[in-house]
Amino acid sequence: MRIRANPNRMQLLRLKRRLVLAKRGHKLLKDKQEELMRRFLGMVHQARALRETVEAELAQAYRAFISARFEMDAPAMEAALASSRRLVELHADREQVMNLKVPKFTVEFPAGAEFGYGYLETTAELDRALELYAAIIPHLLKVAEMEKSLQLIAAELEKTRRRVNALEHILVPSLEETIRFISDRLGELERETATRLMKVKEIVREH
Protein backbone atom coordinates (compact mmCIF):
# COMPACT_ATOMS: atom_id res chain seq x y z
CA MET A 1 0.00 0.00 0.00
CA ARG A 2 1.42 3.34 -1.06
CA ILE A 3 2.05 6.01 1.57
CA ARG A 4 0.41 9.39 1.06
CA ALA A 5 3.21 11.79 0.16
CA ASN A 6 3.74 14.78 -2.10
CA PRO A 7 5.80 13.77 -5.15
CA ASN A 8 8.80 16.05 -4.66
CA ARG A 9 12.52 15.53 -4.20
CA MET A 10 12.53 16.45 -0.51
CA GLN A 11 9.87 13.86 0.24
CA LEU A 12 11.72 11.31 -1.89
CA LEU A 13 14.89 11.88 0.13
CA ARG A 14 13.01 11.50 3.42
CA LEU A 15 11.38 8.27 2.28
CA LYS A 16 14.71 6.82 1.16
CA ARG A 17 16.17 7.57 4.58
CA ARG A 18 13.16 5.93 6.25
CA LEU A 19 13.63 2.89 4.03
CA VAL A 20 17.29 2.56 5.03
CA LEU A 21 16.33 2.78 8.73
CA ALA A 22 13.45 0.33 8.28
CA LYS A 23 15.71 -2.23 6.60
CA ARG A 24 18.34 -1.80 9.29
CA GLY A 25 15.72 -2.17 12.01
CA HIS A 26 14.32 -5.25 10.26
CA LYS A 27 17.76 -6.89 10.22
CA LEU A 28 18.35 -6.13 13.91
CA LEU A 29 14.94 -7.47 14.89
CA LYS A 30 15.42 -10.55 12.70
CA ASP A 31 18.74 -11.25 14.42
CA LYS A 32 17.06 -10.75 17.80
CA GLN A 33 14.23 -13.10 16.82
CA GLU A 34 16.69 -15.83 15.81
CA GLU A 35 18.68 -15.45 19.04
CA LEU A 36 15.50 -15.54 21.15
CA MET A 37 14.34 -18.66 19.32
CA ARG A 38 17.73 -20.33 19.84
CA ARG A 39 17.64 -19.59 23.58
CA PHE A 40 13.98 -20.60 23.84
CA LEU A 41 14.48 -24.00 22.21
CA GLY A 42 17.57 -24.70 24.33
CA MET A 43 15.75 -23.78 27.54
CA VAL A 44 12.69 -25.85 26.61
CA HIS A 45 14.81 -29.02 26.49
CA GLN A 46 16.54 -28.14 29.76
CA ALA A 47 13.25 -27.30 31.52
CA ARG A 48 11.63 -30.53 30.34
CA ALA A 49 14.56 -32.64 31.53
CA LEU A 50 14.69 -30.82 34.88
CA ARG A 51 10.95 -31.20 35.43
CA GLU A 52 11.19 -34.95 34.77
CA THR A 53 14.04 -35.16 37.28
CA VAL A 54 12.08 -33.21 39.91
CA GLU A 55 8.99 -35.34 39.40
CA ALA A 56 11.10 -38.48 39.93
CA GLU A 57 12.63 -36.96 43.08
CA LEU A 58 9.19 -36.01 44.39
CA ALA A 59 7.95 -39.55 43.81
CA GLN A 60 10.93 -40.92 45.74
CA ALA A 61 10.36 -38.50 48.63
CA TYR A 62 6.65 -39.34 48.66
CA ARG A 63 7.40 -43.07 48.87
CA ALA A 64 9.75 -42.41 51.81
CA PHE A 65 7.04 -40.36 53.51
CA ILE A 66 4.43 -43.10 53.00
CA SER A 67 6.89 -45.63 54.42
CA ALA A 68 7.38 -43.39 57.47
CA ARG A 69 3.61 -43.17 57.98
CA PHE A 70 3.38 -46.96 58.09
CA GLU A 71 6.14 -47.15 60.69
CA MET A 72 4.74 -44.38 62.96
CA ASP A 73 1.34 -43.91 64.53
CA ALA A 74 -0.73 -40.96 63.30
CA PRO A 75 -0.52 -38.76 66.47
CA ALA A 76 3.28 -39.07 66.60
CA MET A 77 3.56 -38.22 62.89
CA GLU A 78 1.28 -35.17 63.26
CA ALA A 79 3.16 -33.96 66.34
CA ALA A 80 6.52 -34.32 64.61
CA LEU A 81 5.38 -32.43 61.51
CA ALA A 82 3.66 -29.75 63.59
CA SER A 83 6.87 -29.09 65.55
CA SER A 84 9.12 -29.09 62.50
CA ARG A 85 10.59 -25.57 62.10
CA ARG A 86 13.50 -25.97 59.73
CA LEU A 87 14.41 -22.57 58.22
CA VAL A 88 15.00 -21.88 54.57
CA GLU A 89 16.47 -18.66 53.18
CA LEU A 90 15.16 -17.72 49.74
CA HIS A 91 16.78 -14.99 47.66
CA ALA A 92 15.01 -13.64 44.57
CA ASP A 93 16.81 -11.57 41.98
CA ARG A 94 16.61 -10.75 38.29
CA GLU A 95 19.05 -11.58 35.53
CA GLN A 96 19.40 -9.70 32.24
CA VAL A 97 18.83 -11.88 29.17
CA MET A 98 19.06 -9.66 26.08
CA ASN A 99 16.56 -6.90 26.97
CA LEU A 100 14.55 -9.09 29.35
CA LYS A 101 14.82 -9.37 33.13
CA VAL A 102 14.24 -13.00 34.04
CA PRO A 103 13.91 -14.30 37.63
CA LYS A 104 16.86 -15.82 39.46
CA PHE A 105 16.28 -17.76 42.69
CA THR A 106 18.76 -19.09 45.22
CA VAL A 107 17.94 -21.02 48.36
CA GLU A 108 20.06 -21.70 51.43
CA PHE A 109 19.59 -23.82 54.52
CA PRO A 110 21.27 -22.21 57.57
CA ALA A 111 24.17 -24.25 58.91
CA GLY A 112 23.21 -26.63 61.68
CA ALA A 113 19.47 -26.25 61.07
CA GLU A 114 17.46 -29.08 62.61
CA PHE A 115 13.98 -30.34 61.86
CA GLY A 116 12.83 -29.27 65.31
CA TYR A 117 11.17 -32.46 66.52
CA GLY A 118 12.41 -35.07 68.94
CA TYR A 119 14.03 -38.22 67.56
CA LEU A 120 12.71 -40.68 70.16
CA GLU A 121 9.21 -40.97 68.73
CA THR A 122 10.15 -40.57 65.06
CA THR A 123 11.79 -42.92 62.59
CA ALA A 124 14.80 -42.62 60.33
CA GLU A 125 12.46 -42.96 57.36
CA LEU A 126 10.72 -39.70 58.32
CA ASP A 127 14.10 -37.96 58.54
CA ARG A 128 14.99 -39.37 55.12
CA ALA A 129 11.67 -38.24 53.61
CA LEU A 130 12.07 -34.70 54.93
CA GLU A 131 15.70 -34.57 53.78
CA LEU A 132 14.60 -35.64 50.31
CA TYR A 133 11.89 -32.96 50.22
CA ALA A 134 14.42 -30.35 51.40
CA ALA A 135 16.85 -31.39 48.67
CA ILE A 136 14.12 -30.94 46.04
CA ILE A 137 13.42 -27.30 46.98
CA PRO A 138 16.35 -25.82 44.95
CA HIS A 139 15.34 -27.94 41.96
CA LEU A 140 11.70 -26.82 42.25
CA LEU A 141 12.83 -23.19 42.30
CA LYS A 142 15.02 -23.84 39.26
CA VAL A 143 12.02 -25.28 37.40
CA ALA A 144 9.93 -22.23 38.37
CA GLU A 145 12.77 -19.93 37.32
CA MET A 146 13.20 -21.60 33.92
CA GLU A 147 9.49 -21.86 33.15
CA LYS A 148 8.90 -18.20 34.02
CA SER A 149 11.87 -17.27 31.85
CA LEU A 150 10.37 -19.31 29.03
CA GLN A 151 7.07 -17.42 29.38
CA LEU A 152 8.87 -14.07 29.20
CA ILE A 153 11.01 -15.12 26.24
CA ALA A 154 7.97 -16.53 24.41
CA ALA A 155 6.09 -13.24 24.89
CA GLU A 156 9.10 -11.23 23.69
CA LEU A 157 9.54 -13.61 20.76
CA GLU A 158 5.92 -13.12 19.68
CA LYS A 159 6.25 -9.33 20.01
CA THR A 160 9.45 -9.38 17.96
CA ARG A 161 7.88 -11.63 15.33
CA ARG A 162 4.97 -9.19 14.88
CA ARG A 163 7.41 -6.28 14.47
CA VAL A 164 9.50 -8.21 11.95
CA ASN A 165 6.39 -9.09 9.94
CA ALA A 166 5.12 -5.50 10.08
CA LEU A 167 8.41 -4.20 8.73
CA GLU A 168 8.86 -6.97 6.20
CA HIS A 169 5.34 -7.14 4.79
CA ILE A 170 3.91 -3.66 5.40
CA LEU A 171 6.32 -0.80 6.02
CA VAL A 172 9.23 -1.73 3.74
CA PRO A 173 7.00 -2.66 0.73
CA SER A 174 4.94 0.53 1.27
CA LEU A 175 8.06 2.68 1.34
CA GLU A 176 9.48 0.98 -1.74
CA GLU A 177 6.19 1.39 -3.63
CA THR A 178 5.93 5.06 -2.64
CA ILE A 179 9.55 5.71 -3.64
CA ARG A 180 8.93 4.11 -7.05
CA PHE A 181 5.76 6.18 -7.49
CA ILE A 182 7.49 9.47 -6.60
CA SER A 183 10.53 8.60 -8.75
CA ASP A 184 8.27 7.78 -11.71
CA ARG A 185 6.25 10.95 -11.13
CA LEU A 186 9.36 13.12 -10.94
CA GLY A 187 10.63 11.47 -14.12
CA GLU A 188 7.37 12.32 -15.87
CA LEU A 189 7.58 15.92 -14.67
CA GLU A 190 11.16 16.19 -15.90
CA ARG A 191 10.18 14.83 -19.32
CA GLU A 192 7.22 17.21 -19.50
CA THR A 193 9.48 20.12 -18.53
CA ALA A 194 12.07 19.10 -21.13
CA THR A 195 9.35 18.86 -23.79
CA ARG A 196 8.03 22.33 -22.91
CA LEU A 197 11.53 23.80 -23.05
CA MET A 198 12.12 22.26 -26.47
CA LYS A 199 8.86 23.75 -27.74
CA VAL A 200 9.79 27.15 -26.31
CA LYS A 201 13.18 26.98 -28.05
CA GLU A 202 11.51 26.09 -31.34
CA ILE A 203 9.11 29.03 -30.99
CA VAL A 204 12.02 31.36 -30.17
CA ARG A 205 13.99 30.16 -33.21
CA GLU A 206 10.99 30.58 -35.51
CA HIS A 207 10.65 34.23 -34.45
JOWOGI-V584703 format. One record per backbone hydrogen bond with DSSP energy under -1.0 kcal/mol. NH is the residue of the N-H (numbers start at 0). CO is the residue of the C=O. Records with the same first field share a line. If there is no record, write none. Layout:
NH=CO / CO
This chain:
7=5
11=7
12=8
13=9
14=10
15=11
16=12
17=13
18=14
19=15
20=16
21=17
22=18
23=19
24=20
25=21
26=22
27=23
28=24
29=25
30=26
31=27
32=28
33=29
34=30
35=31
36=32
37=33
38=34
39=35
40=36
41=37
42=38
43=39
44=40
45=41
46=42
47=43
48=44
49=45
50=46
51=47
52=48
53=49
54=50
55=51
56=52
57=53
58=54
59=55
60=56
61=57
62=58
63=59
64=60
65=61
66=62
67=63
68=64
69=65
70=66
71=67
76=72
77=73
78=74
79=75
80=76
81=77
82=78
84=114
88=107
90=105
92=103
94=101
96=99
99=96
101=94
103=92
105=90
107=88
112=109
126=122
127=123
128=124
129=125
130=126
131=127
132=128
133=129
134=130
135=131
139=135
140=136
141=137
142=138
143=139
144=140
145=141
146=142
147=143
148=144
149=145
150=146
151=147
152=148
153=149
154=150
155=151
156=152
157=153
158=154
159=155
160=156
161=157
162=158
163=159
164=160
165=161
166=162
167=163
168=164
169=165
170=165
171=166
173=169
174=170
175=171
176=172
177=173
178=174
179=175
180=176
181=177
182=178
183=179
184=180
185=181
186=182
187=183
188=184
189=185
190=186
191=187
192=188
193=189
194=190
195=191
196=192
197=193
198=194
199=195
200=196
201=197
202=198
203=199
204=200
205=201
206=202
